[in-house]
Structure formats: structure tokens, C-alpha cells
Amino acid sequence: MNARLDHRKPLVFDTHELGRRPGALQRLTKTIEAPKDLGIQGVVGVPEGAPVELELRLESVMEGVLVTGTARASAEGECVRCLEPLELELEADFQELFSYPDADDRGRVIAEPGDDAEDDEDRFFLEDGLFDLEPLLRDAVVLALPMQPVCREDCPGLCSECGVRLADNPDHHHDAVDIRWAALQGLAGTMTDGEKDEMSGAEAGVDEKQEK
């Protein structure tokens, strides 16, 4: 079980109004400030303190409270191709059952033989009628965000040779140099005119012999 929940926290919700009556329904709309590190760290996420709009549907069932909702916010990050800042609208849907601590005695399907306490680690529980939405919200936001965000689908990225942003200069290019001739070009730049003439004469002599 988690540490005792504080009802004053913006992402802690009270379900007492449902009264453990299966079928009872409650709808909530709330805007909260984004908690720290909401998103994919170092890639893209909702800035801390930015507004996050929540639409929640709380439904009482035999086992606990089924929470269905949508979170909307603006996320910020960096294009993985051109490294320019970007902003995108985020919409994350989620649904989770928050079980009563004594759900087994209130109609929950009894665990199959072989199940153990480790199964509880994957479940969410109500605590004194309260539940914390933050873990569920974090998981939903991460799943809704792109792992490799781009400023636009056809972003050409950066020049691999000089790093210039290709979207700003579509005609940008570099003349290709055959590396096999690079050494000869460097040698030619260091030769005197006399040496070049001698080499040219030698090459001409070779050509004459080949013709004979």
C-alpha cells in the first residue's frame, strides 16, 4: 500500500460521494498544474506547472471504483531531426480500476491458484475512499507522447557535413570529392611548375610507347 494520501493534493480524488453503490456515477472536470517530469525525460513532456485539463468519469463497481478519463495539455520538446524546439498538443486517455482493500469480500473474482502477493503490485487501491491519479496520469502521458518527436513529418533534418538546418536552405549541398583522388590533388598543390612539366612529359612518353 502507498503512504497515506493527502486529500489536499490536486491529483488525489475523493470517492465517498459514490457511497460504494454499484452503478453510482460521478463526472469531474478539473484543471491542475503539471507535476515535475510529466513525460519522457530529456525528449518531450509537459512543462512543470503548465495547465493540464482533466475530464474524469468515476463509476462504482463491486470491486472498487472504475476511473476513466482524458488529460489534455501542451507538451514541449526538441525535434530529433533538426534539434529545433517544438510544441504539440497532447491528449491522453486512461482507464483503471481502483480496488477496495477488502475487495475479495465484496465480489471481486477470487485469485486463481498460484497467484501471490506480487499481483497486488500491479493493482491500484483506494485508501479511505481516496485515490491518487498521478501514477496513472504519468503512464498515460508517456504512452501518448512520441518517442521521437519531429517538428513536421517531412523535416529534412541537418546537413551531415556542416550541420546547417536543411529546411532553411533546401538547395544546400556539398560538392562530392572522390577520396581516391584527394591525395593526388594535395600532391599537385605542392608541386612546382617545372615538376608538373616533367611529369607531363613522362606521361606523354608512356603514351607514345603504348601506341607503338
Secondary structure, 3 states (H helix, E strand, C coil): CCCCCCCCCCCEEECHHHCCCCCCEEEEEEEEECCCCEEECCCEEECCCCEEEEEEEEEECCCEEEEEEEEEEEEEEECCCCCCEEEEEEEEEEEEEEECCCHHHHCCCCCCCCCCHHHHHHCEECECCEEECHHHHHHHHHHHCCCCCCCCCCCCCECCCCCCECCCCCCCCCCCCCHHHHHHHHHHHHCCHHHHHHHHHHHHHHHHHHHC
